């Protein structure tokens, strides 16, 4: 089988040319959502035209950055670039707030020959490139431009091979400088099939529905690649439309039977808090095939809040599918078993700090940490490894998650040493076997399921005990009502007495001014951390809404927050 995106697009177009392939619901000008669609035939024709146009402009293997807002043109541009023999670089518009520097850094790193955008963004992109010294040698074009060029040049465009790089998936940058993962056509096709199997998605019965950004690994695979390879329709909306009114996402799920959808943990919490009773009464979630919960630590409290809020609308516990994945593995790695409710275990907090997940049956909630199972891998292998010795760890012991399979990317673009370390790791005692991917994530294998405990580089190690930042952040945001949910960053700083804990948290927009001005919040946070984690807080910084940096995929950027703290970004005047 020719395992490329172009092959699969041609195959599904030949089978069902007039079926609807992609639908975009635009809420920017229409509150109810203006619907526009492309059939497989229309999509194929436009993709071929864009690919042919690019073929007349650049050589195979050159990069084409898709720098455009969410929509059908984004899909056409991405597939056109990947199917032309070029390397697509899915990115975002310069108008995305707060991420201008990242976009400039990625464009410098990928050095694309062409920037593919939409007509309304051309001027903005030209100004952006000039401002950041990106040079005038990069052509800024639209899909319409390329279609016109293709009409004058009907030469055959390069046909990619399975081992050719289809696109560079830039990491979110939550723990390091963004790096572009080289994802081949074979990688993305394999990963799409793994996800289709894991979530039991079939043609004629299912579709995908999503709001995740198409430049994000989960949004790209769920919204574009999986529908093409699985031959199922895809329904998309803009991320901003979700943030403005999260009920729009759930309404789309209600209207499209058999939907597969995905979102990070915070989105489910956001829906439970923001979708009111009237909106809930109009929902019907009983036909949703699977709701993937991944991309960040999954909290049992969020699972319960979402279930309690939407069970009257037909939401079933088995629909929620806690999952694990990362860009280096294309995206999908494993998911909770189909037809089973999410598994939650309570483990001894003190033992976990020493690297052992020991289940503990106690009513003392401060003595335990609750972990949510992410299930088992599909079509790939997982090993839990001591990161220092590279030896496998026993079940129940925390270690670094290592992976291997046909979905693992080729390496990092332009970073051979980092690629060698990360993508070609060798297990002690298995020197003759295939190489492994070092994920940098920590996890434990327990009762035949994977539990993700945190990031290796994010660990806060104080007096020899490991503290997981997301666990600390969860405690802080429940310590006082003035703390804004999901806007907390915990990290360690070096002092004369060793590593010490610092927490930066945003206060809510409607927080009591007396609470913010006084020390009540600080006292509550210190008490909660001392009681629940046995750790002393070196410094607590309460900052205005919008201060804690986030990645383009919505994760708290702890590294960036730590840098700002050490640089003195939050002096005493800026803390309230």
N, C-alpha and C positions, 0 to 999 in steps of 0.2 A: 504494500500500500504506500502511495506517495503521501507521507504525513506532513502536509503543509496547509496553512490557512487557505492559500489559493486553490489547492485541490479540493478541499472540503466545501468551499464556497461554490465552485463550479459544479460539484456533485449535487448539492442540495438545490441549486438553481435548476439543474436539468430535471430533477425529480418533481419539483413543485414550483414552477416559475412564478405563478400568480398568487401564491399564498403570502400573507403578510409576514415579513421578517422582523422588522424593527419599528417600534412605535415610540414617539417622544411626546410627552404631555408637558406643554409649556405653560407655566403659571405666571410668567413675567408680564404679560399683557392681558391675560384672561384669568380672573380669579378662579374660575371653574376648571381651567386648563384647556388650552387649545391643542387638539390632537392632530399629529401629522405622522404618516407612515410610509414605509418603503416595502414593496414586495421583494422577493428574492431576485426576480428579474431586474427590477429597477436598481437594486443594490449592486448586483453583479455588473450591470452596464456602467454605473458610475465609478465603481471601484476599478474596472478595467480602463476607463478613460483616465482616471487619476494616475494609475500605474503607468499607462502608456505616456502620459505627459511628463511624468517624472523620469521615465527612461530616456526621454529626449534631452534632459537637463543634467543628469548626474550619472555617475558610474555605479555599478553594483557594489554594495557594501558601504556606500556613503550614508550619512545619517540624514533623516528627515524628521524634524521636530513638529509635532502637532501641538500648536499653541492656540487653543480655541476654547470657547465655552462649550458646555455640555449640549449635545444635540445630535441630530442625524448627520450633519456635516462632519462632526468629529469622528463618527463611526466610519464614514466613507473615507475620510482622510487617513485614519489609522490603517484600515485594511488596504487602501490604495498604496500606502508607503510600504507596508509589510509584504504585499503581493508583487511589488515592482522589482524586488531584488535589493532594494535599499533596506536600511535598518530604521524602523520607526522609533521615535522617542516621544511617548505620550506625556504631555505636560499640560499646563494650565494657562489661562489668560493672565496677562500682566495686571489685570484689574482685580485679581483675587487679593483681598486685603491681607496685609501682614506677611506676605511671602515673596516680596519683590527680590530680596537678596538671594533667596534659594533659587528662584528662576534664573537669575543672572549667573549664579554659580554653576547650575546644571548646563546651561547653554554653553558656557565656556568649556566645561568638561567634555561634553558630547561633541562640540564643534560641528553642528549640523550644516550641511551645504544649503538646505532649504528649510524655511519656516513656513509651515502650512497653517493657514488661519482662515477666518471668515472675513467677508468684505468690510463689515462694520468695525473690525479690529485692526485693519491694516495700518492706519495712521497711528494708533496707540502703540502697536508693536514696533513701528519704525522709530518712534520717539524713545521707546524703552531701550532699543538696541543702541541708539545714539548716546543716551544717558549713561549706559553701562559699558561703553567702549567695545561693543561686540563686533564692530567692523561693518563695512559696506559690501563685503564679498558674499554675504549670505542673502539669498533671494527670498523675498517674502511674497508668497503666492496664495491663491485660494483654489479650491477645487474647481471653480468655474474657469479660472485661468488655465488650469491644466487640461480640462476637457477641451477647451478651444485649441490648445497646442496639439493635443492628441489628434484632432481632426485634420491637422496639416501634416502629421507624422504618424503613419499607421504601421511603423516598424514594430516587429515583435519585441515586447519588453521581456526582460530577464525573468526566467521562471525559477523561483527559489527552490532549494533542495532542503530536505528535512534537517540537515545539520547546519544550515545557514542561520545566522542570528535574525530573528524576526523583529525583535524590539529590545530596547534597553529599558528595564524597569528600575527607575531610581527609587532608592529606599527613602523612607519618610524622614530620616534624619533625627529620630528621637534619641539615639544614643551615639551618633557619630556624624561626621561630614557625609552628606549624601553620596552614595556610590551607585553607578549604573550596572545592574545585573544583566548579563547577556543571556537572554532567553531565546532559544532556537525554536524553529517551527515544530520540531519533534517534541521539545519540552512542553510547549503550551498545548499541543494536541494530546499528549499523554496525560497532562494534568487535568484537562477538561474531561477526558474519559474517566479518570479516577474520581472526580467530583460527581459526574453523572451516575456512576455506580454507587458511590457512598450515600448519596441522597435519593437514590432510586428514581431518577428522572428519565422519562421516556417520551419519545415523540408521540403526538396525538393525545397525550394525557396532561402534559405539563408545559409551563412557560417560565420565564424568569421575569421578575419585577424588581426594580431597584432605583435607588437615588444616590448610591455611592459614586464618587467622582470617577470618571473613566480613566484618569491618569493614575489612580490608585490600583494596586495589584488585584485586590478583591473585586473592585468595580469593573476593571478591564476584563477579567476572566468571566465573571458572572454576567456582565452586560453585553460582551461582544464575542469572546472566543467560545465559550460554552454553547451559546445558541447556534453559532455556525457549525461547530463540530457535532453537536447533538441534534441539529436540525429541528430546533424548537424556537418559537417566537420570543422576542425580548421586548419588554415595556420599560421605559426609562423616564425619570423626571430629574430635575436639577437639584443638587444638594441644598441650595438656598431655599428652594420651595419646601423642602422637608424641615429645615430649621425654622422657617417662618410659621409653618403649620404642619406639625408631624402627622396629624390625622390624614393628610393627603396620601401619604404612603400606605397607611392601613386601608384607606378607601380603594386604592388601586388593587391591593391584595384581595379585597372583597369582591371586586368586579372581574378579576381574572382567575378563573378556576385552575387549581393545581399549581399555584405559583411557588417557585423557589426564590427566596430572597435572602439577603445577608446584611448585617450591620454590626458595628462594634457594640460592646456592652452598654455604653452610655446612651445609645439611641433608644434602647428598650426602656431604660429608666426615664429618659426624656418623654417618651410617649405616655408612660404611666402617669407622669406628673402633669403633662400639658394637654392631653386629649380629654375634653370635658364629657360629662354624662350624655349630653345631647348628641355629640359626635359618636360616642360609643354605641348608642342605641341604633345608629344607622349602619353599623359595621356587621359583617358576616365573615368571620375568619375560619370557619369550620372546614373550608376546602383548601386552605393553604397547605402545600405539600411539606415545606420545611422552612423554618426561620433559622438561618445560620447565625450563631453568636460567636464572634471571634475578633481578632485584630488587637485585643487588649485583654487584661485580666477579667475573667468572668466572675461576678459576685453572686452568691446564692440569694442575697437580699433582692437584687434586681430581678432575678428569675421569678421570685415569689411575688414581687410588686406587679410585674407585667402580667403574670398569670391571674392574679386576683383582679386586676383592672379589666382584663379582656376575656376572661372565661365566660361572662354572660353573652359575649359576642361570638361564642363558639370556639375560642382558642383552646386547643388541647395541649396538655403537658408534653405529649410525645412530639409535638410539632417543633418545639424549641430544640435546636441541635448545637450544643456547645462544640466548638471546633478549634483547631490549631493550624496555623500556616504561616508562611513568611515569603517575602519576595524572592529570596534565593532558591526556593523550591517552586518557583512560578507563583504559587500562592497556597494551594490546598495541600495539607498533610494528613490530617485525620479528623474524624467526627464521631460524636456519640452514636451508638448503634441505632439503626432505624427501628421505629416502633417502641422504643424504650424512653422512659422519662429520664431527664438529666440526673446523673449520679453525683451526690454531694457527700463528702466524708469530713469528719472533724478530726484533726490531728493535734497532737500535743505541741503547743507553741514553742516550748523550751527545746524539745527534741528536734523540731524542724529547724530551729536556729543552729543546731549542731549537725544538720544534714540528714536527719532521719525522719521519715513520715510515719509516725506511730499513731494509729487510730486511738482515740480516747473517748470513752463514753462517760461524759460528765455534764452536769447542769451548769457548771462554772464556765460561762462563755469567754471569760478573760483568759482561761487556761488553754483555749484551743484556737486553731485557725481552720476555717472551712475552705475546702478545695473542691472545685468543680471538675469532673472528669471530661476530657476531650476525646475519649474513645480510642479507637484503634486505627492504624493507617490502612490505606487502600492502595495496593500496587506499589508500595515502597517499604523500606525497612527503617526501624527506629532502634537506636542504642542509647542507653543512659551511661555516660562516661565520666570518669574522674578527669576534670580538665587539666590537671597537673601531670598525672601519670599516663593518661590516654588508655586506661584500663576500664573495662566494663564494670559498672557498679551493680550490686545485687538489687533485686526488687525491694522497694521500700526505702532505698537510699537515694538522696538527691544528687544529681549530676548534670552535666551539660547534655543537651539533646543533640544527637548526631543522626544524620539522615543519609540515605542513598536510594536512588531510583531513577527512572527515565525522565522525571520532571525536574531534576536538579539542574539549575542554570550552569552555564559554561564557565563563568567567572565574573570578575568585576572589570568593566571597561577601562582599559588603560592602566590597570593596577596588577601587574603580574605577581608581585611578591604577596600582596594581600590575597589574591586569588589562590595562590599555592597554599597558603596557611589555612584559608577558610574552606575551599572547595576540594582539596586533595589531602585530607587528613587520613592518618593510618592508625588503626586500633592496635594497641600493644598485643603481640601474639598472633596478629592476622596480617602480617606484612605483605603477604602474597595476594590478598583479596582486593576487591575494587575499592577505590577511595571513598571517603565519607565527607559530608558537609558538616562543618561545625557551625551550629546555629547561633551560639552565644546565649541561648535561652536555657534556663534551668528547669528541670522537671524530674518527676519520679514515676516509676512504673509500679502500679499497685492493682492487684486483682484484675490483671489483663487489660488495664486501661492506663492512658497517659494523663498525668496531672501536671500542668505547667505551674511552676512556682514563682518565676520571675526572670529578670535579665541578669546575666553574670556581671556585666559592667555596672549595673545599677545597684547591686547589693550594698547595703550599708552595714559595714562590719565594725562593731564597737565592742571593745574588750573581749574579742575572740568569738562573739556571737553574731550570727547572720540575721539581719532584719530586712524584710522585703519591703521596698518603698511603697508599693501599691497597698500593702496591708496597713502600713502606717498612715497613708493618705486616707484610707477608708475610715480609720479611727478618728482622724482629725476632722473630717467633714461631718462626722456624727457628734463631735464633742460639743459643738455650740451651733445654734441656728443661724448665727451671723455668717458662718463659713459657707461659701458657695460650692455646691456639689460639683465634683469633677474638675475643680480648678485649684488643686492642691499639688505641690511638688515637694517631695522629701528627698534629701541627698546628704552625703557626708562631706565635711570639710576637715582639712588637717589643722590641728592646733598644737600647741606645745605639750598638750596632754594626750596626743594621739587623735584618731578620727572621732569626730563628734557630729551629732545630728542637727541639721537645720531644716526647717519647714517654712515654705512660702505658700501663703493661701490668699485667695481673693475673698473679699467680703461680698455679700449679696447686694444687689442694687437697692433693695428696700430694707437693708439692715438698720437696726436702731443706732442712731448717731452716738448715743451714750455708750453702747457696747463697743463701738469701733474706737472711740476716743479713749476709753478706759482700758483697764487691764483684765477685764472679766473674760474675754475670749482667750487671751494668753494663759490665764490661770486654768481655764477649763481644758485647754489643749494639753498643757503640761501634766495635769492630773490624769487625763485619759491615757496618755502615753506611758506615764509612770506605772499606772495600775494595769493597763492592758498589755504592755510590752516590756515593762521593767527597764525602760531606757530613759535617761535624762535628756531633756531638750536643751541644746546649746543656744539656739536662737529661733524665735518665731517671728515671722514677718507677715503682717496683715496688710494687703495691698488692694488698691481699687480694682473694680471689674475690668477685665481685658489686659491685666498686667502679666499674668503667668503665660509664658510662651507655649505655643502648641505647634505640632507638625501640620503639614498639609492634609494629613488623614485624621486629624483631631486628637492625637495623643498628646499628653503632657510631655513637653521637651525638657526633661530633667537636666540634661547636660547644659542646654542653653540657659536654663534658669539658674543653675549653679554658677555659670560664667558671669551672668548679670549680677548675682549676689556678691561674688568675689570682687567684681569691678566697682562695687558701691552704688549700684543702680537704685537701691532702695535705702536711702538715708532716712533718718528719723522723720523728716518732713513728708517723705513719700509713702510712709507706711499707713497713713490713714486717709 
